[in-house]
Amino acid sequence: MSERSRGLVSAFGAYLLWGMLPLYFVPLRGVGAVEIVAQRICWSLVLLGAIVLLAGRWRLLRAALATPKLRARLMLSSVLIGINWLVYVWSVERHHVVEASLGYFLNPLVNVVLGVALLRERLGRAQLLAVGLAAIGVAVLGLASGVGQGLWVSLTLAFSFGLYGLVRKLTPVEALEGLTVETLVLAPLALGYMLWSGAPGLMQGGLVSVLLIAAGAVTAAPLLLFADAARRLPLTVLGLVQYLSPSIQFVIAVALLGERLTVGHLICFALIWSGLALVAVDGVRVARRRVAVA
């Protein structure tokens, strides 16, 4: 397979797995979001630690831990990804998967805003219009349903993952070592909670225990696939594929989980989808122009 083909396989694999996550967490609705995330962190650390040892990457991991600047940034990214995981699992548990998918549709536009505000990137007309449409859509949904009805889920997921991506972009650490350090940072809190609570979900046995233990692989696999795809694909291609995940989540929420779509939801999604289409078309056009010039 060519580099591009391998990258596409990895990208589709990552976003398909992320898109199907609601179905994975639905059988765990009675466990509680905090315990699910705690189990997810601990079992991820076990899996990632084994991969680091088997791959002979422990020196790179030690180097990341020994560098104060890298360690501080990875501690910040740990907090951000922990918040993202907790809110996402809570959204599935409380029947807010539509709002969760909305958050990940907003995420690319949040990335644009963060790039302009913090990295001094220039905003094109298509991006500016897309951000404006998204802002109008969020305002309409807020007026129609109120922040307490789930909009906060969308905004928290969009900004926590956007800030997480920004921090990791500015942290020169490979995906495997970075994710391992993040789980190391979160593991004491996760393990402490499980010892304090007695891990009642894990003690249930049967399917629930199997799903909790397998949550480590479910967490690590798409992140590692994504890292592989990011190395092999142009950002324009990766940016188009990333809409696969929230699209799958949206279909699952409405078609399989029976979540209700309000008029506010429909207007908000329509405006955001229009903005994303503008950004996607503009990205393809710019990429083609660069190829033609080259």
Protein Blocks (a to p, Z undefined) as FASTA:
>chain_A
ZZklmmmmmmmmmmmmmmmmmmmmmmmmmnopklmmmmmmmmmmmmmmmmmmmnopmmmm
mmmmmmmklmmmmmmmmmmmmmmmmmmmmmmmnopmkmmmmmmmmmmmmmmmmmmmmnop
acdfklmmmmmmmmmmmmmmmmmnopklommmmmmmmmmmmmmmmmmmmpccdfklmmmm
mmmmmmmmmmmmmmmnopmmlmngpjllmmmmmmmmmmmmmmmmmmmmmmmpcfklmmmm
mmmmmmmmmmmmmmmnopacdfklmmmmmmmmmmmmmmmmmmmmmmmmmmmmZZ
